[in-house]
Amino acid sequence: MVGGVNLQTWLNGSAANLLEQPVRISNGGRYCSGMLIAPDLEATTEDISTPLVLTCAHFFRTAPLGAFNVRGHKLRQRLAAVRVIDGTDIAIALLQGSASQRQLLGVGNQFFYPGKKTATFGFGGNSTHAVVKAGTVITPSPISFSRGGHTRVRPAAIQFNTPKAIKGDSGGAVLSMRAHDSLPTINAVQSLILDPFGFNLGLATVAQLRPHKKALQQAAQSLLAINQDTKQD
């Protein structure tokens, strides 16, 4: 690839550091995936601590916040608050305390177009660690809905993953990079899978982040204000 490395090449050389960033959010037997992000949503060149997790919104409908456990690399905590991005399946969650220091990827602003290569990090299948699932975008879509209509993704993209995205991967960070990039960014979160009659077709719907970047920044600042007030109390 002229001007840089492709996504798979970068992943092959950075697996150890990357596996420190995904988290598993659980409530009883239910769980989803997420990714630690910096307070300013930017990539970090040095190790920092953060209390923020990027994930999906639909997981937080049915239980109080104190019931959610978060597990990751050197991390076992509960959630303190969640901010849902209106009109789509994206959320930022606040941990009760900050995760230990580590390098973090940033939230990007890339469009998803047919043929774009991605990598989704998820804990689907009760995996003890995040599994990397290579993906190829089939098509972007202005909007997508779950079968019951309770989850809306706007805008969405449909992609084919290998291995397939499965239950539990929801909320997992979807990475991509351009030819001139030195590292990937998080440009979507896993939302829905296409499984008619219980058969997983390998097609996943992801929630694109680009149109919601300002809302994500505002959500992060709102959560950090809560975090600061808690520390003062």
Order of alpha helices (4+ residues) and beta strands (2+ residues): alpha-alpha-beta-beta-beta-beta-beta-beta-beta-beta-beta-beta-beta-beta-beta-beta-alpha
